[in-house]
């Protein structure tokens, strides 16, 4: 019993700092606050139950993200992307820019919404690779471990995902500019 208690303490020390980041990743995957909360809770439960099998000295963060991703994929019965209108979703975590003109604040907000919309429009495979690399700042090796794919596949998917984002952003900006001209 004392051994299980020491493992639990170690699990808490390792897991608690990851909760917010796990939730953010889960929210991007599920596109739903309630589902993301459930997904993180289920992930932590599975990780706690399987903590005895975790090899000390290996990458705990990658291990947790892998459990979260596998739980998500299992719950979805495969890769399936859903989209949510930006108008339906409130994000209280984003604070407005403190300084600047009203015009610059509006432009920054529009740009953020455009990037978020493009990211949400990507397939789950591309979205998760960009989030793990650019938001969670994982190394290619950590991503490869998390997704259980070769490091070359990580680099290839990341390149294709960034290209898809770039093309979508160019297209979104062009559409925005043409709407502005027609007014």
N, C-alpha and C positions, 0 to 999 in steps of 0.2 A: 504494500500500500504506500509506503514511504517513497518507493521508486516511481510509482505512478504520479505521486504528488510533485516530485521534482521535475518529471517530464512536463506536467501541466504548467508549472511555473516557467519553464523554459519556453513552452509553447506560447504562453501569454507574452513573454518578453519579446519574442520574435514576431508574433502575429499582430498585436495591438497597433504598432506603428504603421502597419500596412492597410488597416481598415479603410481609411479614406481613399487611398489609391485603388484598392480593390473595388470599392463602391463606384468610383469614377469609371473604371474600365467596364464593370458590369452594366452601368447605366448606358454607356456608349453601345455595348453589345445588345442590350435588351430594348433600349429606347423607352424604358418605362421605369419610373421611380420605385414603385412597389415591387416589380419583378426584380429589379437590381438589388433591392434590400433582401429579398428572399434568396436570391442567388448567392449573395455574400454570406448570408447566414448558413445556407446549405454547404457552401464551400468551407467555411470555418468548422462546421460540425464534422464534415468528412475529414478535414485535415487533423482535427483534434483526435478523432477515432483512429486515424492512421499515423499519428505522430510517432508511435513506436517504430514504424518502418522508415521514418525519415532518417537519412544518414547524416549525422552531425558532420559539419565541415563542408557540406554541399550547399548549393544556392537555395536558401529557404524561400526567398521572394519568387524565384522562377518556379519552385515547387508549388507554391500557393496559386500563382497565376495559371499554372497548368491545370490544377484541380478546378479552378473557377471556369476556365475555358472548356474543359471536358464536361463539367456539370452543365454548362450552358448548351453545348452541342448535344448532349444526351437529352436535355429537356426539349430541344427543338427538333429532335430526330433528324439532324443534319444541318447543314448551313442554310439558313434562311434569313434574309434581310427584311426588316420592317422599316417603314419610314413613318415619321410623325411630323406633322406640320409644326413649324416653329411658333405659330400663333397659339397652338394648343398647349405648349409647354412653357412654364415659367421657370426661369433660372435665377434664383435669388442669390446665387453665389457669385455672380458677375457684378462687380461694382463699376459704376460709371467712371470715366476718366475725370480726375479731380480738377485739372486745369485745361484751359483751351477755350476756344470760341465755341459757341453753340454749333457752328457748322462743322468744326473739326470733331467734336464729340459725336455728332450725327454720322459723319463719314466713317469714323472708327466703329461705331455701332453697326452700320450697314455692312462694313467689311467683315466684322466678326460674324454676323449672321450669314453672310455669303459663304465664308469658310466653313462654318458649322453645317450649313445646308449641304455643301459639296461633300464634306466628310460623311455626313449621314447618308448620302446617296451612294456611297461606295459599297461594294459587296463586303460582307463580314470579313472575308479573308484579307482584303486590302485595308479595311478600317482597323482591324486589330493589329496588323503589322505596323501601321503608322502610329497608332496610339502607344504601342509598346516601345517603339523606337523613339519617337519624337516627343511624346508626352511623359511616358514613364521613364524615359532615358535609359532603357535597357541596352546592353551591348548585344551585338549580333549573336554571340554565343548564348547569352541568357534567353534571347528570343527563340533561338533554335531549340534550347532545352524546354522552354515553356510550351512551344507549339509542337514539339516532337518532330521537327523537320530538319533536314541538313542545313548547314549555315549558308550554302550556296543558294538554296531555295529562299532563305530569308532575304538575301541580297537581291535576288531576282524579283521576288514579290514586292519588296520595298521600292525597287526601281519602277516597277509597273504601277504600283499604287501611287507613287509620287507623280508619275507621268499622267495618270488618270486624273489626279487632283488638279494638276497644272492645267490640263486641257479643259476640265470642267470649270475651273476658275476663269480662264480666258473666255469661255463661252458665256458664263454667267455675267461677267463684266460687259461683254459685248451686247448681251440682251438688255442689261441695265442701261447702257449708253444709248441703245436704239429706242428704248422707252422714253428716255429723257429727251431725245431729239424730237420724238413725235408729239410731245406735250406742247 
